[in-house]
Amino acid sequence: MTLTELLPDIRKLSVGEKIKLIRILAEELDTNEDISPLEPYKTYHLPTPYNAFGAGQVLMQELKQTDPT
């Protein structure tokens, strides 16, 4: 069965059923080691601009340098 064959039936699902389908598929992708380079259920810490004091000032300086006006 192909996606093209499945789509008409999927579109008939209720919103709740579509969300459940998305979650099921996402969980399958998350636990399949061959697709994702991330380990399932592992916590990854990502750098964010939160508490990066001074970052806003640096960004404003860069914007002023590139502003043509």
All heavy atoms as TSV, in Angstrom:
chain	resi	resn	atom	element	x	y	z
A	1	MET	N	N	0.848	-1.182	0.000
A	1	MET	CA	C	0.000	0.000	0.000
A	1	MET	C	C	0.891	1.241	0.000
A	1	MET	O	O	1.867	1.308	0.723
A	1	MET	CB	C	-0.907	-0.020	1.227
A	1	MET	CG	C	-1.910	1.084	1.214
A	1	MET	SD	S	-3.142	0.963	2.545
A	1	MET	CE	C	-4.245	-0.225	1.834
A	2	THR	N	N	0.524	2.216	-0.806
A	2	THR	CA	C	1.335	3.431	-0.910
A	2	THR	C	C	0.674	4.580	-0.157
A	2	THR	O	O	-0.504	4.516	0.197
A	2	THR	CB	C	1.489	3.845	-2.380
A	2	THR	OG1	O	0.214	4.232	-2.886
A	2	THR	CG2	C	2.084	2.729	-3.215
A	3	LEU	N	N	1.429	5.644	0.034
A	3	LEU	CA	C	0.902	6.837	0.698
A	3	LEU	C	C	-0.245	7.433	-0.108
A	3	LEU	O	O	-1.247	7.882	0.461
A	3	LEU	CB	C	2.016	7.862	0.896
A	3	LEU	CG	C	1.620	9.155	1.590
A	3	LEU	CD1	C	1.066	8.884	2.981
A	3	LEU	CD2	C	2.799	10.097	1.663
A	4	THR	N	N	-0.122	7.424	-1.405
A	4	THR	CA	C	-1.184	7.947	-2.266
A	4	THR	C	C	-2.483	7.180	-2.059
A	4	THR	O	O	-3.568	7.761	-2.083
A	4	THR	CB	C	-0.742	7.873	-3.733
A	4	THR	OG1	O	0.487	8.572	-3.881
A	4	THR	CG2	C	-1.775	8.490	-4.654
A	5	GLU	N	N	-2.378	5.898	-1.840
A	5	GLU	CA	C	-3.566	5.085	-1.587
A	5	GLU	C	C	-4.131	5.340	-0.188
A	5	GLU	O	O	-5.325	5.266	0.027
A	5	GLU	CB	C	-3.225	3.604	-1.750
A	5	GLU	CG	C	-2.861	3.214	-3.169
A	5	GLU	CD	C	-2.272	1.816	-3.268
A	5	GLU	OE1	O	-1.780	1.275	-2.249
A	5	GLU	OE2	O	-2.291	1.254	-4.376
A	6	LEU	N	N	-3.246	5.625	0.764
A	6	LEU	CA	C	-3.680	5.829	2.147
A	6	LEU	C	C	-4.281	7.208	2.392
A	6	LEU	O	O	-5.165	7.368	3.240
A	6	LEU	CB	C	-2.492	5.648	3.096
A	6	LEU	CG	C	-1.990	4.241	3.291
A	6	LEU	CD1	C	-0.699	4.252	4.101
A	6	LEU	CD2	C	-3.036	3.416	4.007
A	7	LEU	N	N	-3.804	8.220	1.681
A	7	LEU	CA	C	-4.209	9.595	1.959
A	7	LEU	C	C	-5.719	9.821	1.947
A	7	LEU	O	O	-6.231	10.500	2.848
A	7	LEU	CB	C	-3.521	10.562	1.000
A	7	LEU	CG	C	-2.130	11.016	1.441
A	7	LEU	CD1	C	-1.502	11.905	0.391
A	7	LEU	CD2	C	-2.157	11.689	2.781
A	8	PRO	N	N	-6.472	9.309	1.003
A	8	PRO	CA	C	-7.918	9.544	1.063
A	8	PRO	C	C	-8.548	9.030	2.355
A	8	PRO	O	O	-9.413	9.699	2.925
A	8	PRO	CB	C	-8.449	8.785	-0.158
A	8	PRO	CG	C	-7.293	8.715	-1.084
A	8	PRO	CD	C	-6.084	8.610	-0.211
A	9	ASP	N	N	-8.128	7.888	2.828
A	9	ASP	CA	C	-8.674	7.349	4.082
A	9	ASP	C	C	-8.197	8.159	5.279
A	9	ASP	O	O	-8.951	8.394	6.220
A	9	ASP	CB	C	-8.276	5.880	4.249
A	9	ASP	CG	C	-9.000	4.975	3.265
A	9	ASP	OD1	O	-10.120	5.337	2.848
A	9	ASP	OD2	O	-8.431	3.937	2.905
A	10	ILE	N	N	-6.950	8.586	5.252
A	10	ILE	CA	C	-6.416	9.391	6.356
A	10	ILE	C	C	-7.162	10.714	6.457
A	10	ILE	O	O	-7.468	11.188	7.543
A	10	ILE	CB	C	-4.897	9.618	6.173
A	10	ILE	CG1	C	-4.147	8.297	6.360
A	10	ILE	CG2	C	-4.375	10.670	7.145
A	10	ILE	CD1	C	-2.685	8.356	5.989
A	11	ARG	N	N	-7.475	11.301	5.334
A	11	ARG	CA	C	-8.188	12.589	5.338
A	11	ARG	C	C	-9.604	12.459	5.895
A	11	ARG	O	O	-10.182	13.434	6.333
A	11	ARG	CB	C	-8.213	13.161	3.928
A	11	ARG	CG	C	-6.849	13.661	3.516
A	11	ARG	CD	C	-6.905	14.481	2.235
A	11	ARG	NE	N	-5.618	15.113	2.001
A	11	ARG	CZ	C	-4.862	14.889	0.931
A	11	ARG	NH1	N	-5.275	14.082	-0.013
A	11	ARG	NH2	N	-3.697	15.495	0.810
A	12	LYS	N	N	-10.151	11.264	5.911
A	12	LYS	CA	C	-11.492	11.046	6.463
A	12	LYS	C	C	-11.478	10.953	7.986
A	12	LYS	O	O	-12.531	11.031	8.616
A	12	LYS	CB	C	-12.090	9.756	5.891
A	12	LYS	CG	C	-12.384	9.825	4.415
A	12	LYS	CD	C	-12.894	8.482	3.917
A	12	LYS	CE	C	-13.046	8.467	2.408
A	12	LYS	NZ	N	-13.389	7.136	1.897
A	13	LEU	N	N	-10.306	10.799	8.586
A	13	LEU	CA	C	-10.209	10.661	10.040
A	13	LEU	C	C	-10.588	11.972	10.719
A	13	LEU	O	O	-10.439	13.053	10.154
A	13	LEU	CB	C	-8.778	10.281	10.440
A	13	LEU	CG	C	-8.255	8.943	9.943
A	13	LEU	CD1	C	-6.782	8.789	10.297
A	13	LEU	CD2	C	-9.059	7.803	10.545
A	14	SER	N	N	-11.049	11.856	11.959
A	14	SER	CA	C	-11.333	13.048	12.749
A	14	SER	C	C	-10.015	13.709	13.151
A	14	SER	O	O	-8.933	13.107	13.029
A	14	SER	CB	C	-12.121	12.669	14.002
A	14	SER	OG	O	-11.287	11.920	14.873
A	15	VAL	N	N	-10.106	14.921	13.640
A	15	VAL	CA	C	-8.899	15.635	14.063
A	15	VAL	C	C	-8.177	14.844	15.150
A	15	VAL	O	O	-6.950	14.700	15.127
A	15	VAL	CB	C	-9.254	17.057	14.561
A	15	VAL	CG1	C	-8.049	17.740	15.185
A	15	VAL	CG2	C	-9.820	17.891	13.421
A	16	GLY	N	N	-8.927	14.321	16.097
A	16	GLY	CA	C	-8.313	13.551	17.182
A	16	GLY	C	C	-7.603	12.306	16.684
A	16	GLY	O	O	-6.524	11.961	17.161
A	17	GLU	N	N	-8.215	11.637	15.717
A	17	GLU	CA	C	-7.588	10.431	15.174
A	17	GLU	C	C	-6.331	10.780	14.366
A	17	GLU	O	O	-5.344	10.036	14.393
A	17	GLU	CB	C	-8.583	9.682	14.293
A	17	GLU	CG	C	-9.707	9.041	15.085
A	17	GLU	CD	C	-10.797	8.468	14.197
A	17	GLU	OE1	O	-11.108	9.085	13.144
A	17	GLU	OE2	O	-11.320	7.417	14.555
A	18	LYS	N	N	-6.370	11.923	13.684
A	18	LYS	CA	C	-5.177	12.342	12.939
A	18	LYS	C	C	-4.030	12.656	13.888
A	18	LYS	O	O	-2.875	12.296	13.628
A	18	LYS	CB	C	-5.490	13.576	12.087
A	18	LYS	CG	C	-6.352	13.280	10.888
A	18	LYS	CD	C	-6.687	14.557	10.133
A	18	LYS	CE	C	-7.625	14.285	8.983
A	18	LYS	NZ	N	-8.077	15.515	8.312
A	19	ILE	N	N	-4.340	13.296	15.009
A	19	ILE	CA	C	-3.300	13.598	15.999
A	19	ILE	C	C	-2.734	12.310	16.588
A	19	ILE	O	O	-1.523	12.178	16.769
A	19	ILE	CB	C	-3.850	14.530	17.086
A	19	ILE	CG1	C	-4.110	15.907	16.468
A	19	ILE	CG2	C	-2.891	14.644	18.268
A	19	ILE	CD1	C	-4.812	16.873	17.371
A	20	LYS	N	N	-3.600	11.345	16.871
A	20	LYS	CA	C	-3.122	10.044	17.375
A	20	LYS	C	C	-2.210	9.378	16.347
A	20	LYS	O	O	-1.170	8.810	16.695
A	20	LYS	CB	C	-4.297	9.124	17.684
A	20	LYS	CG	C	-5.021	9.463	18.947
A	20	LYS	CD	C	-6.164	8.485	19.184
A	20	LYS	CE	C	-6.974	8.891	20.380
A	20	LYS	NZ	N	-8.151	8.015	20.573
A	21	LEU	N	N	-2.596	9.454	15.077
A	21	LEU	CA	C	-1.776	8.862	14.015
A	21	LEU	C	C	-0.405	9.538	13.952
A	21	LEU	O	O	0.622	8.865	13.836
A	21	LEU	CB	C	-2.496	8.982	12.669
A	21	LEU	CG	C	-1.735	8.476	11.450
A	21	LEU	CD1	C	-1.428	6.988	11.589
A	21	LEU	CD2	C	-2.520	8.740	10.174
A	22	ILE	N	N	-0.400	10.861	14.053
A	22	ILE	CA	C	0.869	11.597	14.039
A	22	ILE	C	C	1.749	11.151	15.203
A	22	ILE	O	O	2.948	10.913	15.041
A	22	ILE	CB	C	0.605	13.113	14.090
A	22	ILE	CG1	C	-0.018	13.583	12.771
A	22	ILE	CG2	C	1.886	13.886	14.391
A	22	ILE	CD1	C	-0.567	14.993	12.828
A	23	ARG	N	N	1.142	11.018	16.396
A	23	ARG	CA	C	1.919	10.602	17.576
A	23	ARG	C	C	2.475	9.189	17.405
A	23	ARG	O	O	3.625	8.919	17.751
A	23	ARG	CB	C	1.047	10.670	18.831
A	23	ARG	CG	C	0.782	12.070	19.273
A	23	ARG	CD	C	-0.039	12.100	20.534
A	23	ARG	NE	N	-0.264	13.470	20.937
A	23	ARG	CZ	C	-1.308	13.868	21.638
A	23	ARG	NH1	N	-2.206	13.006	22.039
A	23	ARG	NH2	N	-1.439	15.130	21.961
A	24	ILE	N	N	1.657	8.294	16.886
A	24	ILE	CA	C	2.106	6.908	16.681
A	24	ILE	C	C	3.290	6.879	15.712
A	24	ILE	O	O	4.309	6.237	15.966
A	24	ILE	CB	C	0.950	6.037	16.162
A	24	ILE	CG1	C	-0.087	5.830	17.262
A	24	ILE	CG2	C	1.466	4.697	15.642
A	24	ILE	CD1	C	-1.390	5.213	16.780
A	25	LEU	N	N	3.150	7.608	14.606
A	25	LEU	CA	C	4.230	7.628	13.613
A	25	LEU	C	C	5.478	8.298	14.166
A	25	LEU	O	O	6.604	7.846	13.925
A	25	LEU	CB	C	3.756	8.335	12.340
A	25	LEU	CG	C	2.636	7.618	11.579
A	25	LEU	CD1	C	2.157	8.470	10.416
A	25	LEU	CD2	C	3.093	6.256	11.101
A	26	ALA	N	N	5.291	9.374	14.939
A	26	ALA	CA	C	6.443	10.065	15.525
A	26	ALA	C	C	7.163	9.174	16.523
A	26	ALA	O	O	8.392	9.138	16.569
A	26	ALA	CB	C	5.994	11.365	16.189
A	27	GLU	N	N	6.402	8.415	17.331
A	27	GLU	CA	C	7.017	7.494	18.286
A	27	GLU	C	C	7.789	6.399	17.570
A	27	GLU	O	O	8.867	5.995	18.008
A	27	GLU	CB	C	5.952	6.888	19.199
A	27	GLU	CG	C	5.433	7.850	20.244
A	27	GLU	CD	C	4.307	7.253	21.079
A	27	GLU	OE1	O	4.096	6.017	21.009
A	27	GLU	OE2	O	3.649	8.025	21.770
A	28	GLU	N	N	7.236	5.912	16.480
A	28	GLU	CA	C	7.947	4.883	15.714
A	28	GLU	C	C	9.260	5.426	15.160
A	28	GLU	O	O	10.277	4.745	15.179
A	28	GLU	CB	C	7.070	4.375	14.574
A	28	GLU	CG	C	5.995	3.416	15.014
A	28	GLU	CD	C	5.211	2.845	13.844
A	28	GLU	OE1	O	5.706	2.909	12.700
A	28	GLU	OE2	O	4.114	2.347	14.084
A	29	LEU	N	N	9.214	6.660	14.655
A	29	LEU	CA	C	10.436	7.257	14.122
A	29	LEU	C	C	11.437	7.512	15.236
A	29	LEU	O	O	12.641	7.347	15.054
A	29	LEU	CB	C	10.116	8.565	13.394
A	29	LEU	CG	C	9.376	8.413	12.077
A	29	LEU	CD1	C	8.978	9.775	11.540
A	29	LEU	CD2	C	10.240	7.683	11.069
A	30	ASP	N	N	10.925	7.934	16.407
A	30	ASP	CA	C	11.803	8.256	17.528
A	30	ASP	C	C	12.517	7.026	18.056
A	30	ASP	O	O	13.650	7.110	18.524
A	30	ASP	CB	C	10.985	8.907	18.637
A	30	ASP	CG	C	11.855	9.475	19.738
A	30	ASP	OD1	O	12.930	10.018	19.406
A	30	ASP	OD2	O	11.476	9.381	20.914
A	31	THR	N	N	11.886	5.873	18.008
A	31	THR	CA	C	12.494	4.660	18.562
A	31	THR	C	C	13.275	3.855	17.532
A	31	THR	O	O	13.952	2.908	17.889
A	31	THR	CB	C	11.417	3.755	19.180
A	31	THR	OG1	O	10.435	3.468	18.195
A	31	THR	CG2	C	10.766	4.415	20.379
A	32	ASN	N	N	13.202	4.259	16.266
A	32	ASN	CA	C	13.939	3.542	15.227
A	32	ASN	C	C	15.357	4.115	15.137
A	32	ASN	O	O	15.554	5.246	14.731
A	32	ASN	CB	C	13.224	3.684	13.882
A	32	ASN	CG	C	13.850	2.808	12.833
A	32	ASN	OD1	O	15.010	2.410	12.948
A	32	ASN	ND2	N	13.091	2.515	11.807
A	33	GLU	N	N	16.353	3.364	15.541
A	33	GLU	CA	C	17.722	3.844	15.590
A	33	GLU	C	C	18.310	4.101	14.205
A	33	GLU	O	O	19.258	4.858	14.067
A	33	GLU	CB	C	18.602	2.848	16.338
A	33	GLU	CG	C	18.263	2.752	17.802
A	33	GLU	CD	C	19.165	1.767	18.519
A	33	GLU	OE1	O	20.269	1.499	18.019
A	33	GLU	OE2	O	18.746	1.267	19.565
A	34	ASP	N	N	17.755	3.492	13.192
A	34	ASP	CA	C	18.314	3.655	11.854
A	34	ASP	C	C	17.983	5.011	11.243
A	34	ASP	O	O	18.655	5.458	10.325
A	34	ASP	CB	C	17.785	2.561	10.928
A	34	ASP	CG	C	18.260	1.192	11.353
A	34	ASP	OD1	O	19.297	1.119	12.046
A	34	ASP	OD2	O	17.602	0.212	11.015
A	35	ILE	N	N	16.949	5.665	11.725
A	35	ILE	CA	C	16.523	6.925	11.129
A	35	ILE	C	C	17.074	8.122	11.874
A	35	ILE	O	O	17.591	9.059	11.289
A	35	ILE	CB	C	14.981	6.987	11.078
A	35	ILE	CG1	C	14.460	5.916	10.126
A	35	ILE	CG2	C	14.507	8.361	10.646
A	35	ILE	CD1	C	12.963	5.805	10.086
A	36	SER	N	N	16.960	8.135	13.162
A	36	SER	CA	C	17.358	9.296	13.944
A	36	SER	C	C	18.745	9.098	14.534
A	36	SER	O	O	19.029	8.072	15.130
A	36	SER	CB	C	16.362	9.524	15.077
A	36	SER	OG	O	16.791	10.580	15.892
A	37	PRO	N	N	19.596	10.105	14.441
A	37	PRO	CA	C	20.902	9.989	15.084
A	37	PRO	C	C	20.815	10.207	16.592
A	37	PRO	O	O	21.783	10.019	17.304
A	37	PRO	CB	C	21.714	11.106	14.431
A	37	PRO	CG	C	20.695	12.123	14.047
A	37	PRO	CD	C	19.456	11.337	13.697
A	38	LEU	N	N	19.633	10.602	17.075
A	38	LEU	CA	C	19.456	10.842	18.508
A	38	LEU	C	C	19.025	9.562	19.200
A	38	LEU	O	O	18.314	8.743	18.636
A	38	LEU	CB	C	18.397	11.931	18.725
A	38	LEU	CG	C	18.651	13.257	18.021
A	38	LEU	CD1	C	17.486	14.191	18.230
A	38	LEU	CD2	C	19.952	13.874	18.455
A	39	GLU	N	N	19.467	9.399	20.432
A	39	GLU	CA	C	19.102	8.225	21.205
A	39	GLU	C	C	17.719	8.427	21.807
A	39	GLU	O	O	17.451	9.488	22.383
A	39	GLU	CB	C	20.113	7.980	22.319
A	39	GLU	CG	C	21.488	7.617	21.820
A	39	GLU	CD	C	22.472	7.412	22.954
A	39	GLU	OE1	O	22.059	6.919	24.020
A	39	GLU	OE2	O	23.643	7.762	22.758
A	40	PRO	N	N	16.827	7.434	21.695
A	40	PRO	CA	C	15.493	7.568	22.275
A	40	PRO	C	C	15.559	7.802	23.775
A	40	PRO	O	O	16.380	7.192	24.470
A	40	PRO	CB	C	14.818	6.233	21.966
A	40	PRO	CG	C	15.617	5.631	20.873
A	40	PRO	CD	C	17.013	6.162	21.010
A	41	TYR	N	N	14.719	8.687	24.257
A	41	TYR	CA	C	14.525	8.990	25.676
A	41	TYR	C	C	15.746	9.632	26.337
A	41	TYR	O	O	15.801	9.770	27.540
A	41	TYR	CB	C	14.090	7.747	26.452
A	41	TYR	CG	C	12.923	7.049	25.818
A	41	TYR	CD1	C	13.105	5.814	25.202
A	41	TYR	CD2	C	11.670	7.634	25.763
A	41	TYR	CE1	C	12.040	5.167	24.578
A	41	TYR	CE2	C	10.609	7.007	25.146
A	41	TYR	CZ	C	10.790	5.767	24.562
A	41	TYR	OH	O	9.748	5.132	23.943
A	42	LYS	N	N	16.749	10.017	25.580
A	42	LYS	CA	C	17.898	10.699	26.146
A	42	LYS	C	C	17.637	12.202	26.123
A	42	LYS	O	O	17.038	12.715	25.196
A	42	LYS	CB	C	19.157	10.390	25.327
A	42	LYS	CG	C	20.414	11.041	25.891
A	42	LYS	CD	C	21.643	10.658	25.085
A	42	LYS	CE	C	22.874	11.322	25.652
A	42	LYS	NZ	N	24.069	10.986	24.890
A	43	THR	N	N	18.094	12.898	27.145
A	43	THR	CA	C	17.930	14.338	27.219
A	43	THR	C	C	19.140	15.004	26.595
A	43	THR	O	O	20.282	14.675	26.929
A	43	THR	CB	C	17.785	14.790	28.684
A	43	THR	OG1	O	16.654	14.141	29.246
A	43	THR	CG2	C	17.609	16.299	28.781
A	44	TYR	N	N	18.872	15.914	25.668
A	44	TYR	CA	C	19.942	16.664	25.017
A	44	TYR	C	C	19.823	18.124	25.426
A	44	TYR	O	O	18.736	18.693	25.389
A	44	TYR	CB	C	19.829	16.551	23.488
A	44	TYR	CG	C	20.100	15.159	22.986
A	44	TYR	CD1	C	19.090	14.224	22.861
A	44	TYR	CD2	C	21.397	14.779	22.656
A	44	TYR	CE1	C	19.330	12.942	22.417
A	44	TYR	CE2	C	21.657	13.497	22.202
A	44	TYR	CZ	C	20.625	12.578	22.086
A	44	TYR	OH	O	20.881	11.311	21.645
A	45	HIS	N	N	20.909	18.709	25.829
A	45	HIS	CA	C	20.922	20.112	26.221
A	45	HIS	C	C	21.377	20.938	25.021
A	45	HIS	O	O	22.440	20.685	24.455
A	45	HIS	CB	C	21.852	20.325	27.410
A	45	HIS	CG	C	21.404	19.555	28.619
A	45	HIS	ND1	N	20.373	19.989	29.428
A	45	HIS	CD2	C	21.805	18.368	29.121
A	45	HIS	CE1	C	20.170	19.108	30.393
A	45	HIS	NE2	N	21.031	18.105	30.231
A	46	LEU	N	N	20.538	21.891	24.655
A	46	LEU	CA	C	20.834	22.731	23.502
A	46	LEU	C	C	21.141	24.144	23.975
A	46	LEU	O	O	20.451	24.674	24.842
A	46	LEU	CB	C	19.629	22.769	22.554
A	46	LEU	CG	C	19.192	21.422	22.004
A	46	LEU	CD1	C	17.901	21.578	21.213
A	46	LEU	CD2	C	20.282	20.842	21.118
A	47	PRO	N	N	22.133	24.768	23.396
A	47	PRO	CA	C	22.416	26.147	23.782
A	47	PRO	C	C	21.304	27.068	23.297
A	47	PRO	O	O	20.809	26.904	22.181
A	47	PRO	CB	C	23.737	26.458	23.083
A	47	PRO	CG	C	23.849	25.470	21.985
A	47	PRO	CD	C	23.073	24.259	22.397
A	48	THR	N	N	20.895	27.965	24.139
A	48	THR	CA	C	19.863	28.936	23.782
A	48	THR	C	C	20.348	30.329	24.171
A	48	THR	O	O	21.311	30.467	24.924
A	48	THR	CB	C	18.547	28.644	24.523
A	48	THR	OG1	O	18.743	28.901	25.908
A	48	THR	CG2	C	18.086	27.217	24.303
A	49	PRO	N	N	19.672	31.361	23.680
A	49	PRO	CA	C	20.075	32.716	24.063
A	49	PRO	C	C	19.629	33.101	25.469
A	49	PRO	O	O	19.980	34.169	25.949
A	49	PRO	CB	C	19.396	33.594	23.005
A	49	PRO	CG	C	18.231	32.809	22.557
A	49	PRO	CD	C	18.656	31.359	22.647
A	50	TYR	N	N	18.858	32.235	26.145
A	50	TYR	CA	C	18.410	32.558	27.492
A	50	TYR	C	C	19.612	32.660	28.426
A	50	TYR	O	O	20.526	31.848	28.398
A	50	TYR	CB	C	17.437	31.500	28.010
A	50	TYR	CG	C	16.161	31.474	27.220
A	50	TYR	CD1	C	15.880	30.423	26.376
A	50	TYR	CD2	C	15.258	32.534	27.291
A	50	TYR	CE1	C	14.715	30.400	25.629
A	50	TYR	CE2	C	14.099	32.532	26.550
A	50	TYR	CZ	C	13.829	31.465	25.716
A	50	TYR	OH	O	12.691	31.453	24.974
A	51	ASN	N	N	19.596	33.658	29.252
A	51	ASN	CA	C	20.672	33.935	30.208
A	51	ASN	C	C	22.010	34.197	29.530
A	51	ASN	O	O	23.055	34.092	30.157
A	51	ASN	CB	C	20.820	32.803	31.230
A	51	ASN	CG	C	19.581	32.645	32.080
A	51	ASN	OD1	O	18.900	33.622	32.390
A	51	ASN	ND2	N	19.266	31.417	32.428
A	52	ALA	N	N	21.999	34.493	28.234
A	52	ALA	CA	C	23.227	34.855	27.522
A	52	ALA	C	C	23.304	36.391	27.533
A	52	ALA	O	O	23.048	37.053	26.541
A	52	ALA	CB	C	23.224	34.301	26.108
A	53	PHE	N	N	23.615	36.911	28.687
A	53	PHE	CA	C	23.628	38.352	28.868
A	53	PHE	C	C	24.691	38.977	27.963
A	53	PHE	O	O	25.807	38.507	27.886
A	53	PHE	CB	C	23.887	38.692	30.338
A	53	PHE	CG	C	22.869	38.036	31.244
A	53	PHE	CD1	C	23.229	36.947	32.028
A	53	PHE	CD2	C	21.558	38.474	31.265
A	53	PHE	CE1	C	22.291	36.344	32.850
A	53	PHE	CE2	C	20.621	37.866	32.079
A	53	PHE	CZ	C	20.979	36.786	32.867
A	54	GLY	N	N	24.311	40.006	27.286
A	54	GLY	CA	C	25.225	40.672	26.366
A	54	GLY	C	C	25.017	40.243	24.929
A	54	GLY	O	O	25.492	40.923	24.022
A	55	ALA	N	N	24.324	39.147	24.719
A	55	ALA	CA	C	24.107	38.667	23.355
A	55	ALA	C	C	23.245	39.652	22.572
A	55	ALA	O	O	23.498	39.904	21.388
A	55	ALA	CB	C	23.437	37.292	23.361
A	56	GLY	N	N	22.247	40.235	23.230
A	56	GLY	CA	C	21.393	41.209	22.559
A	56	GLY	C	C	22.182	42.428	22.116
A	56	GLY	O	O	21.978	42.953	21.018
A	57	GLN	N	N	23.097	42.856	22.967
A	57	GLN	CA	C	23.920	44.023	22.621
A	57	GLN	C	C	24.814	43.707	21.419
A	57	GLN	O	O	24.966	44.531	20.515
A	57	GLN	CB	C	24.778	44.420	23.818
A	57	GLN	CG	C	25.581	45.678	23.596
A	57	GLN	CD	C	26.368	46.083	24.831
A	57	GLN	OE1	O	26.393	45.358	25.822
A	57	GLN	NE2	N	26.994	47.224	24.761
A	58	VAL	N	N	25.393	42.538	21.373
A	58	VAL	CA	C	26.227	42.129	20.238
A	58	VAL	C	C	25.398	42.062	18.968
A	58	VAL	O	O	25.825	42.528	17.904
A	58	VAL	CB	C	26.908	40.768	20.520
A	58	VAL	CG1	C	27.604	40.240	19.281
A	58	VAL	CG2	C	27.877	40.890	21.681
A	59	LEU	N	N	24.197	41.524	19.078
A	59	LEU	CA	C	23.324	41.438	17.900
A	59	LEU	C	C	22.947	42.831	17.404
A	59	LEU	O	O	22.930	43.088	16.187
A	59	LEU	CB	C	22.073	40.631	18.226
A	59	LEU	CG	C	22.276	39.140	18.413
A	59	LEU	CD1	C	20.988	38.492	18.933
A	59	LEU	CD2	C	22.684	38.492	17.106
A	60	MET	N	N	22.647	43.740	18.322
A	60	MET	CA	C	22.305	45.108	17.918
A	60	MET	C	C	23.487	45.781	17.233
A	60	MET	O	O	23.323	46.495	16.231
A	60	MET	CB	C	21.850	45.927	19.123
A	60	MET	CG	C	20.479	45.531	19.628
A	60	MET	SD	S	19.172	45.643	18.376
A	60	MET	CE	C	19.122	47.381	18.054
A	61	GLN	N	N	24.689	45.557	17.716
A	61	GLN	CA	C	25.885	46.134	17.081
A	61	GLN	C	C	26.036	45.599	15.666
A	61	GLN	O	O	26.349	46.348	14.744
A	61	GLN	CB	C	27.134	45.815	17.902
A	61	GLN	CG	C	27.216	46.579	19.199
A	61	GLN	CD	C	28.376	46.112	20.069
A	61	GLN	OE1	O	29.026	45.112	19.776
A	61	GLN	NE2	N	28.630	46.843	21.131
A	62	GLU	N	N	25.816	44.304	15.499
A	62	GLU	CA	C	25.930	43.704	14.160
A	62	GLU	C	C	24.867	44.253	13.219
A	62	GLU	O	O	25.142	44.533	12.053
A	62	GLU	CB	C	25.817	42.174	14.248
A	62	GLU	CG	C	26.988	41.507	14.929
A	62	GLU	CD	C	28.297	41.722	14.188
A	62	GLU	OE1	O	28.295	41.680	12.935
A	62	GLU	OE2	O	29.312	41.973	14.856
A	63	LEU	N	N	23.654	44.427	13.736
A	63	LEU	CA	C	22.584	44.976	12.907
A	63	LEU	C	C	22.898	46.408	12.489
A	63	LEU	O	O	22.657	46.799	11.344
A	63	LEU	CB	C	21.251	44.925	13.649
A	63	LEU	CG	C	20.616	43.548	13.774
A	63	LEU	CD1	C	19.398	43.597	14.699
A	63	LEU	CD2	C	20.195	43.037	12.404
A	64	LYS	N	N	23.443	47.197	13.390
A	64	LYS	CA	C	23.780	48.584	13.074
A	64	LYS	C	C	24.888	48.643	12.020
A	64	LYS	O	O	24.873	49.509	11.157
A	64	LYS	CB	C	24.216	49.330	14.336
A	64	LYS	CG	C	23.065	49.637	15.263
A	64	LYS	CD	C	23.540	50.335	16.511
A	64	LYS	CE	C	22.349	50.565	17.459
A	64	LYS	NZ	N	22.799	51.105	18.744
A	65	GLN	N	N	25.815	47.707	12.076
A	65	GLN	CA	C	26.914	47.699	11.108
A	65	GLN	C	C	26.428	47.305	9.716
A	65	GLN	O	O	26.966	47.767	8.727
A	65	GLN	CB	C	28.010	46.734	11.556
A	65	GLN	CG	C	28.782	47.224	12.750
A	65	GLN	CD	C	29.826	46.223	13.211
A	65	GLN	OE1	O	29.960	45.147	12.634
A	65	GLN	NE2	N	30.564	46.580	14.242
A	66	THR	N	N	25.408	46.481	9.654
A	66	THR	CA	C	24.916	46.027	8.352
A	66	THR	C	C	23.748	46.859	7.847
A	66	THR	O	O	23.335	46.704	6.701
A	66	THR	CB	C	24.468	44.558	8.412
A	66	THR	OG1	O	23.453	44.424	9.400
A	66	THR	CG2	C	25.634	43.647	8.729
A	67	ASP	N	N	23.220	47.786	8.688
A	67	ASP	CA	C	22.087	48.621	8.292
A	67	ASP	C	C	22.554	49.665	7.273
A	67	ASP	O	O	23.426	50.477	7.571
A	67	ASP	CB	C	21.500	49.289	9.529
A	67	ASP	CG	C	20.220	50.023	9.210
A	67	ASP	OD1	O	19.697	49.874	8.080
A	67	ASP	OD2	O	19.732	50.745	10.090
A	68	PRO	N	N	21.979	49.682	6.067
A	68	PRO	CA	C	22.428	50.620	5.044
A	68	PRO	C	C	21.989	52.065	5.296
A	68	PRO	O	O	22.501	52.972	4.672
A	68	PRO	CB	C	21.778	50.102	3.751
A	68	PRO	CG	C	20.593	49.333	4.223
A	68	PRO	CD	C	20.961	48.795	5.562
A	69	THR	N	N	21.059	52.302	6.241
A	69	THR	CA	C	20.595	53.685	6.479
A	69	THR	C	C	21.454	54.439	7.430
A	69	THR	O	O	22.236	54.039	8.135
A	69	THR	CB	C	19.153	53.706	7.025
A	69	THR	OG1	O	19.100	52.950	8.224
A	69	THR	CG2	C	18.217	53.165	5.984
